[in-house]
Amino acid sequence: MIKIAIDTGGTFTDFTSVGCIGDQAEQRIALKNPTNHDHPAQGILAGLKELAVAWGTDLETLLKETEKISLGTTLALNALLEKKGVKTALFTTAGFRDALEIRRAQLANQWDLAIENPMVLVPRRLRLGIEQRMDYQGQIIKPLNEAAVRAACQKCREAEVKAIAVCYLFSFLNPDHEKRTAEIIRAELPDVFVSLSSEVSPRIREYERTTTTVINAYCTPVLADYLKQVKKELAAFGWDKPVHIMKNSGGLSDSGALESFGVQTLLSGPAGGAVGNESLGKTLGRTHTVLADMGGTSFDLHVVSGGINQLVPQTELDGYPLSIPMIDIRSIGAGGGSIAHVEAGGRVLIGPDSAGSIPGPACYNQGGENPTVTDALLVLGLINGDNFLGGKLPLSLDQAVKAIKEKVADPLNLSVTDAARIIYSITAEMMADALRLVTTQKGNDPRIYSLISAGGAFGLFAARIMESLQMPEALIPVQGPVFCSWGMLGAACRYDINQSILMEKRQWDAKRLNAMVAAMKAEGAAQLERLGVAKSHQRFDLMLEMRYVSQHHEISVPWTRGEFSPESIVDVEQAFYHTHEAIYEYAEAKDWEIIDLHLACSECDQENMLFPTEQAITGVTTKTVAGEVFNSHGEIAVPVYREGDLTGRINGPALIDFVYTTLILPTGCYCVLENEGIFALRKEATHESAN
């Protein structure tokens, strides 16, 4: 049987598959296709048809021989970033309708009084106060005014609202009012989607909880429509199994569950890369790795320290706080399709706007007129215009030259080649700075991390960034250009449960903790069973979200000692101190408190198979390229190898062509085959050449 993973990116959609049909030998096949933004479900179907051809069959037969399809999607994220979600209302405790506007009364930059805050997703006229109140212990002190709920529903009906977020004070301790409100909404407005904070983010901090719940309401209907269309398209070819969706946490769930929780898929695609990062590190025995994924639209970074992915309890995306567990992934607008432009003062900027796949960079010859990073790479001779996207999309050098000349070279009074060098250099420095932010700024020494190259474009920058941060090596997997979809193949089903508890040290109550954890485990086990995970393959990992009393933010403290006892308070304290010291390099013997419990309910670890290299190819060619990229001057002639030629060792300067990417090997660097389908690029000039 076959497993298929699909990652829908901003420019390309990646397909990765492993397995066999009938008695055939096992195969591992991957491909990339341009993303169809107007009809994404049809774009997926077109790619699957092409994948079926690669397997030597038709789509109906391929789906019949497929046991699992996993999907990463940017639909919810794009709806948020482009402000294309549905019209949303907010029902909240009377007197608190402006929480979204007030935020935390803080500026992102305290020195910039003119800074613009992100757009409020719900206009004030649709933020409706409902009379009700819980106290800080979850006790009802003012009953729910059901008439007010119905009146609010009428306003939503008149405004043609498509989704309603419900967020009452202290509902994370007692959700009764929210649940009753949802019942009334569904009776009054059966076609309107309802998002409850007690289900989406049952945690303290009103603003963060409200924002997360509103984003879920705003984006989920867009995702739900897409997932229904995907299932409909697949069903036409005989697919009757669930479609698994990648979540922010690095786990999989089924489309049915996520049709109500779109906020859990905002980083769906990059989360697959994070899973692949952890898997590749374990395979190669690297405990400290940085995944650098340069696609067509963005440059994504993910760090593994100690060999295991760590989730953050809260993060921020596009200026909006998100109070749900997520893998920590950082992104900047520096992809192959990022547009280069010149400011009035002569400064060259790259991104964040992207040419996408349609019309795409100017060299795609599809009507694009703006110069992009890909155009610069083509002008510099660093990519093969006849073999781009595996030969499916020939590139036009003339169009690339024209765009760079008109938009960058002429305004700066430079040659086209010099302008392309500037675009390349600025892009490289942007990526190096982003990598410093996730290593040195957090107290991590990049010199102990292996750099993993992913995405279709990063191989052209890997050596430069490796040298800039003095990293020991860059690892280039054959599956790098489809790394996020490859990572999904090894992802496990997962269900995360968060529950606020607010227990200070002096209030230690082991029985209360055990009762809460038992209820969470029962819920998690039921959800895993629904996803088809047998009890013998279920795993539960408990994290205590803790902080010092009066501290602003908590940290995640792993708890692996089973049930709590009265004496466990000592072990909890020591675990908190140890974790705090590991993160911040200090710990104090002061009182602490447990804020939340986070239970990760998952399937036992899945295997992720490496992709092999091509068969050896004879006939190395030579190409004239810009020497500066290779630590030389002027134009130089360099040998061009194919991945199958790398049986021993290759010294720079050289180019190594893969099906969907190219690796630059500067002077003073060498490349060897480290493992099955994994190349290692290192800086050392003392080894003898084997090629």
Summary of the structure (lengths in Angstrom):
residues: 691
radius of gyration: 26.2
end to end distance: 39.2
largest distance: 82.6
contacts: 2500
relative contact order: 0.10
helix: 36%
strand: 27%
